């Protein structure tokens, strides 16, 4: 099982968010850095992975509606693909102690 922590405060724009996600999740070079490309990769993700999103409010502050859409892609992928678990959490300490 792989556990990935995404910090919403580091997602300051669409481009920054996709570059950050690409780095954190070790996505391939061909990743198109948009919501459709993210969905394509997450929906076929073959490794059991839990993705934690911290500082959700900062992500929304920085990106507005796009932050909600991004979160929606992760939620939908978790619903469709049993290898993905997506957790939005405000308790960073609890997550960091558990990993």
C-alpha positions as CSV (number, residue, x, y, z in Angstrom):
1,X,0.0,0.0,0.0
2,X,1.3,3.4,-1.0
3,X,0.3,6.5,1.0
4,X,0.6,10.0,-0.6
5,X,0.1,13.3,1.1
6,X,-1.0,16.3,-1.0
7,X,-0.7,19.7,0.6
8,X,-3.4,21.9,-0.8
9,X,-1.5,25.1,0.2
10,X,1.1,24.2,-2.4
11,X,-1.6,24.2,-5.1
12,X,-1.5,27.9,-5.9
13,X,-2.7,27.6,-9.6
14,X,-3.8,25.0,-12.1
15,X,-0.3,24.6,-13.4
16,X,1.3,24.5,-10.0
17,X,-1.3,21.9,-8.8
18,X,-0.7,19.5,-11.7
19,X,3.1,19.8,-11.4
20,X,2.9,19.2,-7.7
21,X,0.6,16.2,-8.1
22,X,2.8,14.8,-10.9
23,X,5.8,15.0,-8.6
24,X,4.1,13.7,-5.4
25,X,2.5,10.8,-7.2
26,X,5.4,10.1,-9.5
27,X,3.2,10.4,-12.6
28,X,4.7,9.6,-16.0
29,X,6.3,12.3,-18.2
30,X,3.4,12.0,-20.7
31,X,0.9,13.2,-18.0
32,X,-1.0,16.0,-19.7
33,X,-1.3,18.1,-16.5
34,X,-5.1,18.6,-16.8
35,X,-8.2,17.1,-15.2
36,X,-8.9,14.6,-18.0
37,X,-5.3,13.3,-18.0
38,X,-5.4,13.0,-14.2
39,X,-8.7,11.0,-14.5
40,X,-7.2,8.7,-17.1
41,X,-4.3,7.8,-14.9
42,X,-6.2,7.5,-11.6
43,X,-9.0,5.4,-13.2
44,X,-6.5,2.8,-14.3
45,X,-4.2,3.1,-11.3
46,X,-2.9,-0.4,-10.5
47,X,-1.3,0.1,-7.1
48,X,-3.3,0.2,-3.9
49,X,-2.9,3.8,-2.9
50,X,-4.3,6.2,-0.3
51,X,-4.1,9.9,-1.2
52,X,-4.6,12.3,1.6
53,X,-5.4,16.0,0.9
54,X,-4.4,18.4,3.6
55,X,-5.1,22.2,3.7
56,X,-8.2,21.8,1.4
57,X,-9.3,25.4,2.3
58,X,-6.0,26.9,1.0
59,X,-6.4,25.0,-2.2
60,X,-9.9,26.5,-2.6
61,X,-8.6,29.9,-1.6
62,X,-5.9,29.7,-4.3
63,X,-7.9,28.0,-7.1
64,X,-11.6,28.5,-6.4
65,X,-13.9,26.2,-8.4
66,X,-11.0,24.4,-10.1
67,X,-9.9,23.1,-6.7
68,X,-13.4,21.6,-6.2
69,X,-13.1,20.0,-9.7
70,X,-9.7,18.6,-8.9
71,X,-11.0,17.1,-5.6
72,X,-13.9,15.7,-7.6
73,X,-11.6,13.8,-10.0
74,X,-9.9,12.1,-7.0
75,X,-13.3,11.3,-5.4
76,X,-14.7,9.8,-8.7
77,X,-11.5,7.8,-9.3
78,X,-11.7,6.4,-5.7
79,X,-15.3,5.4,-6.4
80,X,-14.5,3.8,-9.7
81,X,-11.1,2.2,-8.9
82,X,-10.7,0.0,-5.8
83,X,-7.0,0.7,-5.8
84,X,-7.5,4.4,-4.9
85,X,-8.7,5.7,-1.6
86,X,-9.0,9.5,-1.3
87,X,-9.2,11.2,2.1
88,X,-9.6,14.9,2.8
89,X,-8.3,15.7,6.3
90,X,-7.8,18.7,8.4
91,X,-5.7,16.7,10.9
92,X,-2.2,16.8,9.5
93,X,-0.6,15.5,12.7
94,X,-2.8,12.4,12.8
95,X,-2.0,11.5,9.2
96,X,1.7,12.1,9.6
97,X,1.9,10.0,12.8
98,X,0.0,7.2,11.0
99,X,2.3,7.1,8.0
